[in-house]
Amino acid sequence: MFTQYREFLLTICLTNRIVIVAEDEAIYKAYICKGNNGLLIKSIFKTRPWWSFRNAGEMESCQLVWTEWKRNKSMAQLTPAALSPSL
C-alpha cells in the first residue's frame, strides 16, 4: 500500500514538473488502547502507511501512546522523559 501511495505522489509531482528528493523513510510506532476512542484513532492511523502498531510491552519505544488515564499500569511504564513535553 505504501509503495502505491508513493507512486501516486510521484506521478502527481512529475505531471506538475516538481522534483522532490525524499529523505530516509521514517516508520513511527504507536500503541493505541481500546478506551478513549481508541478504535477511531486506530482507524485513522491505519490510513497512514508510516505508522505501525505495537503491543503494550513495546510501549516505551513508541512515539505515540493513546490510552485512558485510568490505566495506571500503562502510565507507570513511561519514563519521566517521555512524560515531559518536548516543545
Backbone as JSON Lines, residues from 0, in Angstrom:
{"i":0,"aa":"M","n":[0.81,-1.19,0.0],"ca":[0.0,0.0,0.0],"c":[0.86,1.26,0.0]}
{"i":1,"aa":"F","n":[1.93,1.21,0.77],"ca":[2.8,2.38,0.87],"c":[3.47,2.69,-0.46]}
{"i":2,"aa":"T","n":[3.86,1.66,-1.22],"ca":[4.51,1.9,-2.5],"c":[3.52,2.47,-3.52]}
{"i":3,"aa":"Q","n":[2.28,2.02,-3.46],"ca":[1.27,2.58,-4.37],"c":[1.04,4.06,-4.07]}
{"i":4,"aa":"Y","n":[1.02,4.41,-2.8],"ca":[0.84,5.79,-2.41],"c":[2.01,6.65,-2.89]}
{"i":5,"aa":"R","n":[3.22,6.12,-2.71],"ca":[4.41,6.87,-3.16],"c":[4.42,7.02,-4.68]}
{"i":6,"aa":"E","n":[4.02,5.97,-5.4],"ca":[3.95,6.06,-6.86],"c":[2.92,7.09,-7.3]}
{"i":7,"aa":"F","n":[1.8,7.15,-6.6],"ca":[0.78,8.15,-6.89],"c":[1.34,9.56,-6.69]}
{"i":8,"aa":"L","n":[2.03,9.77,-5.56],"ca":[2.61,11.09,-5.32],"c":[3.67,11.44,-6.35]}
{"i":9,"aa":"L","n":[4.46,10.48,-6.75],"ca":[5.48,10.7,-7.76],"c":[4.84,11.09,-9.09]}
{"i":10,"aa":"T","n":[3.76,10.43,-9.45],"ca":[3.05,10.75,-10.69],"c":[2.51,12.17,-10.65]}
{"i":11,"aa":"I","n":[1.93,12.56,-9.53],"ca":[1.41,13.93,-9.38],"c":[2.55,14.93,-9.5]}
{"i":12,"aa":"C","n":[3.66,14.66,-8.85],"ca":[4.8,15.58,-8.91],"c":[5.35,15.7,-10.32]}
{"i":13,"aa":"L","n":[5.47,14.58,-11.02],"ca":[6.01,14.62,-12.37],"c":[5.08,15.34,-13.34]}
{"i":14,"aa":"T","n":[3.78,15.19,-13.17],"ca":[2.86,15.9,-14.06],"c":[2.89,17.4,-13.82]}
{"i":15,"aa":"N","n":[3.27,17.8,-12.61],"ca":[3.39,19.22,-12.29],"c":[4.83,19.73,-12.4]}
{"i":16,"aa":"R","n":[5.71,18.87,-12.91],"ca":[7.13,19.19,-13.09],"c":[7.8,19.62,-11.78]}
{"i":17,"aa":"I","n":[7.53,18.84,-10.76],"ca":[8.12,19.07,-9.44],"c":[8.97,17.85,-9.1]}
{"i":18,"aa":"V","n":[10.17,18.1,-8.62],"ca":[11.05,17.01,-8.21],"c":[11.29,17.14,-6.71]}
{"i":19,"aa":"I","n":[11.0,16.07,-5.98],"ca":[11.19,16.07,-4.54],"c":[12.19,14.98,-4.2]}
{"i":20,"aa":"V","n":[13.23,15.37,-3.48],"ca":[14.22,14.4,-3.03],"c":[13.79,13.94,-1.64]}
{"i":21,"aa":"A","n":[13.45,12.67,-1.52],"ca":[12.95,12.13,-0.25],"c":[14.09,11.8,0.69]}
{"i":22,"aa":"E","n":[13.86,12.09,1.95],"ca":[14.8,11.68,2.99],"c":[14.54,10.22,3.32]}
{"i":23,"aa":"D","n":[15.3,9.69,4.24],"ca":[15.06,8.31,4.66],"c":[13.63,8.17,5.17]}
{"i":24,"aa":"E","n":[13.01,7.07,4.81],"ca":[11.63,6.83,5.23],"c":[11.59,6.53,6.72]}
{"i":25,"aa":"A","n":[10.78,7.27,7.43],"ca":[10.63,7.06,8.86],"c":[9.37,6.24,9.11]}
{"i":26,"aa":"I","n":[9.51,5.26,9.96],"ca":[8.36,4.47,10.39],"c":[8.16,4.77,11.87]}
{"i":27,"aa":"Y","n":[7.01,5.33,12.19],"ca":[6.7,5.68,13.56],"c":[5.91,4.55,14.22]}
{"i":28,"aa":"K","n":[6.1,4.41,15.52],"ca":[5.45,3.33,16.26],"c":[4.39,3.92,17.18]}
{"i":29,"aa":"A","n":[3.26,3.23,17.26],"ca":[2.16,3.69,18.11],"c":[1.57,2.53,18.9]}
{"i":30,"aa":"Y","n":[1.19,2.84,20.13],"ca":[0.41,1.91,20.95],"c":[-0.93,2.6,21.21]}
{"i":31,"aa":"I","n":[-2.02,1.97,20.77],"ca":[-3.34,2.56,20.93],"c":[-4.21,1.57,21.69]}
{"i":32,"aa":"C","n":[-4.7,2.01,22.84],"ca":[-5.56,1.2,23.69],"c":[-7.0,1.27,23.17]}
{"i":33,"aa":"K","n":[-7.86,0.39,23.62],"ca":[-9.25,0.37,23.15],"c":[-10.06,1.53,23.71]}
{"i":34,"aa":"G","n":[-9.75,2.0,24.9],"ca":[-10.51,3.08,25.51],"c":[-10.18,4.43,24.92]}
{"i":35,"aa":"N","n":[-10.95,5.45,25.3],"ca":[-10.73,6.83,24.88],"c":[-10.78,6.96,23.36]}
{"i":36,"aa":"N","n":[-11.79,6.37,22.74],"ca":[-11.98,6.38,21.28],"c":[-10.8,5.76,20.54]}
{"i":37,"aa":"G","n":[-10.2,4.74,21.12],"ca":[-9.04,4.09,20.52],"c":[-9.33,3.49,19.15]}
{"i":38,"aa":"L","n":[-10.53,2.97,18.95],"ca":[-10.86,2.38,17.64],"c":[-10.89,3.45,16.56]}
{"i":39,"aa":"L","n":[-11.38,4.63,16.89],"ca":[-11.39,5.73,15.93],"c":[-9.97,6.16,15.6]}
{"i":40,"aa":"I","n":[-9.15,6.33,16.61],"ca":[-7.76,6.75,16.4],"c":[-7.0,5.69,15.61]}
{"i":41,"aa":"K","n":[-7.22,4.43,15.92],"ca":[-6.53,3.35,15.21],"c":[-6.95,3.31,13.74]}
{"i":42,"aa":"S","n":[-8.23,3.52,13.46],"ca":[-8.69,3.52,12.06],"c":[-8.09,4.69,11.29]}
{"i":43,"aa":"I","n":[-7.88,5.81,11.94],"ca":[-7.25,6.96,11.28],"c":[-5.79,6.65,10.97]}
{"i":44,"aa":"F","n":[-5.08,6.09,11.94],"ca":[-3.66,5.82,11.75],"c":[-3.41,4.66,10.79]}
{"i":45,"aa":"K","n":[-4.39,3.78,10.59],"ca":[-4.23,2.7,9.62],"c":[-4.12,3.24,8.2]}
{"i":46,"aa":"T","n":[-4.65,4.42,7.95],"ca":[-4.56,5.01,6.61],"c":[-3.22,5.68,6.37]}
{"i":47,"aa":"R","n":[-2.4,5.79,7.4],"ca":[-1.08,6.4,7.28],"c":[-0.03,5.29,7.24]}
{"i":48,"aa":"P","n":[0.56,5.04,6.1],"ca":[1.48,3.89,5.99],"c":[2.78,4.05,6.78]}
{"i":49,"aa":"W","n":[3.09,5.22,7.25],"ca":[4.33,5.41,8.0],"c":[4.14,5.15,9.49]}
{"i":50,"aa":"W","n":[2.95,4.74,9.91],"ca":[2.69,4.37,11.3],"c":[2.53,2.86,11.41]}
{"i":51,"aa":"S","n":[3.14,2.26,12.42],"ca":[2.95,0.84,12.71],"c":[2.53,0.69,14.16]}
{"i":52,"aa":"F","n":[1.76,-0.35,14.43],"ca":[1.21,-0.55,15.77],"c":[2.05,-1.54,16.56]}
{"i":53,"aa":"R","n":[2.16,-1.28,17.84],"ca":[2.94,-2.12,18.74],"c":[2.06,-2.63,19.88]}
{"i":54,"aa":"N","n":[2.56,-3.65,20.58],"ca":[1.87,-4.21,21.75],"c":[2.2,-3.37,22.99]}
{"i":55,"aa":"A","n":[1.5,-3.65,24.07],"ca":[1.71,-2.91,25.31],"c":[3.13,-3.1,25.85]}
{"i":56,"aa":"G","n":[3.74,-4.22,25.58],"ca":[5.1,-4.48,26.06],"c":[6.15,-3.61,25.39]}
{"i":57,"aa":"E","n":[5.83,-3.08,24.23],"ca":[6.78,-2.25,23.48],"c":[6.43,-0.76,23.57]}
{"i":58,"aa":"M","n":[5.64,-0.41,24.58],"ca":[5.15,0.95,24.69],"c":[6.26,1.99,24.86]}
{"i":59,"aa":"E","n":[7.34,1.63,25.51],"ca":[8.42,2.59,25.76],"c":[9.1,3.06,24.48]}
{"i":60,"aa":"S","n":[9.07,2.24,23.44],"ca":[9.73,2.64,22.19],"c":[8.79,3.35,21.23]}
{"i":61,"aa":"C","n":[7.56,3.59,21.63],"ca":[6.57,4.21,20.74],"c":[6.66,5.73,20.76]}
{"i":62,"aa":"Q","n":[6.39,6.31,19.6],"ca":[6.32,7.77,19.52],"c":[4.94,8.29,19.93]}
{"i":63,"aa":"L","n":[3.91,7.43,19.86],"ca":[2.56,7.81,20.24],"c":[1.97,6.73,21.13]}
{"i":64,"aa":"V","n":[1.48,7.13,22.29],"ca":[0.79,6.22,23.2],"c":[-0.57,6.83,23.46]}
{"i":65,"aa":"W","n":[-1.62,6.12,23.06],"ca":[-3.0,6.59,23.21],"c":[-3.71,5.63,24.14]}
{"i":66,"aa":"T","n":[-3.99,6.07,25.36],"ca":[-4.6,5.21,26.35],"c":[-5.49,6.03,27.27]}
{"i":67,"aa":"E","n":[-6.19,5.34,28.16],"ca":[-7.02,6.01,29.14],"c":[-6.17,6.42,30.34]}
{"i":68,"aa":"W","n":[-6.57,7.48,30.99],"ca":[-5.85,7.89,32.19],"c":[-6.06,6.9,33.33]}
{"i":69,"aa":"K","n":[-7.13,6.13,33.28],"ca":[-7.41,5.18,34.33],"c":[-6.4,4.04,34.38]}
{"i":70,"aa":"R","n":[-5.67,3.83,33.31],"ca":[-4.74,2.69,33.24],"c":[-3.41,3.09,33.86]}
{"i":71,"aa":"N","n":[-3.34,3.02,35.17],"ca":[-2.12,3.42,35.88],"c":[-0.94,2.53,35.52]}
{"i":72,"aa":"K","n":[-1.2,1.27,35.16],"ca":[-0.11,0.37,34.79],"c":[0.6,0.89,33.53]}
{"i":73,"aa":"S","n":[-0.17,1.38,32.57],"ca":[0.42,1.92,31.35],"c":[1.2,3.19,31.63]}
{"i":74,"aa":"M","n":[0.67,4.05,32.46],"ca":[1.35,5.31,32.77],"c":[2.63,5.06,33.58]}
{"i":75,"aa":"A","n":[2.63,4.03,34.4],"ca":[3.81,3.73,35.21],"c":[4.97,3.24,34.35]}
{"i":76,"aa":"Q","n":[4.68,2.67,33.17],"ca":[5.74,2.17,32.3],"c":[6.48,3.3,31.59]}
{"i":77,"aa":"L","n":[5.86,4.46,31.47],"ca":[6.51,5.56,30.77],"c":[7.59,6.18,31.64]}
{"i":78,"aa":"T","n":[8.68,6.58,31.03],"ca":[9.76,7.22,31.75],"c":[9.42,8.69,31.96]}
{"i":79,"aa":"P","n":[10.02,9.34,32.96],"ca":[9.74,10.77,33.17],"c":[10.07,11.62,31.94]}
{"i":80,"aa":"A","n":[11.09,11.25,31.18],"ca":[11.43,12.0,29.96],"c":[10.33,11.88,28.92]}
{"i":81,"aa":"A","n":[9.67,10.74,28.87],"ca":[8.6,10.54,27.91],"c":[7.36,11.32,28.29]}
{"i":82,"aa":"L","n":[7.18,11.63,29.57],"ca":[6.01,12.37,30.01],"c":[6.15,13.87,29.84]}
{"i":83,"aa":"S","n":[7.37,14.38,29.78],"ca":[7.56,15.82,29.65],"c":[7.41,16.25,28.2]}
{"i":84,"aa":"P","n":[6.79,17.42,27.97],"ca":[6.61,17.9,26.6],"c":[7.95,18.29,25.99]}
{"i":85,"aa":"S","n":[8.1,18.03,24.72],"ca":[9.37,18.34,24.04],"c":[9.2,19.5,23.08]}
{"i":86,"aa":"L","n":[8.53,20.54,23.5],"ca":[8.31,21.7,22.63],"c":[9.45,22.65,22.69]}
